[in-house]
Structure formats: structure tokens, C-alpha cells
Amino acid sequence: MSKSNDSSPLNEAIAKRAYELYLQRGSVSGHELDDWLEAEAELSRSGGEEALDAAPVQPVVRRRAARSESHPPSNRRV
């Protein structure tokens, strides 16, 4: 699993299904990895098409952190 591709539609669908599994178990924490792996397995068995169709694609909004006085400026030349 690649960290650079965490916002892919497939990962979004896996996260959604893993959350559903968490809720089905009564919202008991401590099984996050199990839920993720089960969701991943379910989606790979089904080909993932249904989950991808159901999962809305939302744009990722990243905001640049405000530069505070506590951080010295970079020494990088422009």
C-alpha cells in the first residue's frame, strides 16, 4: 500500500467499508487493521466496481500551513 496514493478512489472505498465493519462490530476500537484488511479483501473479491461506483469522489483540499515566526526561513536558494 503506497502512502502517496492514499486518496485514490479504491482507498476511499476500502476506508468506507472498513468503517462500516467497525460500526457492525459495535464501534469497538483495536481492530482497525483487521477491518482494513477485511474491507480490502472484500473489494478485491468483488473487483471493487460496486464500491467505487458508490463512493463519491471528492477533491482533496490541502492548505499550506501559515509560516510562523518560530520557524526560521529556509536556506534554499531560489
N, C-alpha and C positions, 0 to 999 in steps of 0.2 A: 504494500500500500504506500503510495507516494504522497509525501507531505505537500508537494507543490500542486497536487491535483485534488485537494480536499473539498473543493466546492463544485466538483463535477456533478452532473445530474445523477449519476449512479451512486456516488457517495451520499448525496442528499436523500435518495430513495432508501439507502441502507440505514441512514440515521433515523429516518422517519419510521421505518419498520422496527428498528431496534427500540425506539421509544414506545411503540405500540406493545412490544413484548414486555418491556419494563412495566407498563401500565397493567397488562394482563396478569403479571406476577404480583400485583398489589403494590406497586411502587416501592419495592424492596431494593435498596441500593446494594452494591457489592457484586453485581453480576453484569456489569457494563460490557466487559469483553465477551462474555457468553452471549449476551443479547446481540452484540455487533456481529459476531461470527455466525450465529443462527440466522440473522437477517441476511447476511451476505450469502449464506448457503441457500436460503430460500429463493433469493433473487437470481442466483446463478442457475438454480434448477429450473426456474420458470423462464429463464432467458432475460429477466428484468424488464421486459417490454411493458407489462401491466403497471409496474411500479413507476417506470419512467413516464408513462402516459399520465398517471395520476399525480405525479409530483410536479407542482408548478415550478418553473424555472424563474428564479428571482435574481436580479442583478446584485452583484457583490459591491457594496459601498465601503471603500476604505478611506479613512480620514487621516490626513497627515497630522501627527502629534505636534502640538504647539511647542516651539523651541523655548525652553525656559532658561533663565539665567544660570541655573545650576549646571547646565551642560556647556562645556567650552566649545567654541567653534571648531570645525574640522580643520585639519592641516592639509587637506586635499586641495591641490591647485586646480583652478578652473580654466 
